[in-house]
């Protein structure tokens, strides 16, 4: 198990692949907001195009 930030950089250490463990990490919420603003995923969404893609 591991955590990566929005720019695909590892956050903290990678969990062991030999033992069961619970991994807890602090995430930089300011960095998440900054990347969301820069990438603009929601700006380019086209919900009007979804029905043809999801119709049975």
Secondary structure, DSSP 4 states (H G I P E B T S, - for coil): --EE-TTS-EESPPPPSSS---------HHHHHHHHHHH-TGGG--GGGHHHHH--
